[in-house]
Amino acid sequence: VAVNKANSTPFTLHTFAGIFSDLTVDVGNQIEYFNKPNFEGVRFVHRMSKGHITLEKDLVASKAWDTIIKAATTGALTVTHGLTAGNIVKLDAGQAQLTNYTESVERGVKMIGMDMELRPTSAGNNEWLLTVK
């Protein structure tokens, strides 16, 4: 189903609920092929999950994004898309660290863009959770 107001519940980033036009997430898996005596195969060796968000700037004045970026503060990202069972996808990232603040104009509307590094907690292997219902 289309990503729009009717099909997507409000998202939050660092407790801010705003209007976004673009959200991407890259799992960042590093897979390596090995061919050694007694072993040939592929192994998962590292992961660095990251993403990008583009928000409307109008309401952003209530959030000090530059301060959050400079302080390397982490915060939660959550977004749910879909309304009916079998068509619901929810993304949660508890420790999104924002970087690279940029400004642009999209169809006459002022926008800001920020890269994200999705960090694990001390528990590890929990940079993000994708739930399909």
Disulfide bonds with the S-S distance in Angstrom:
none
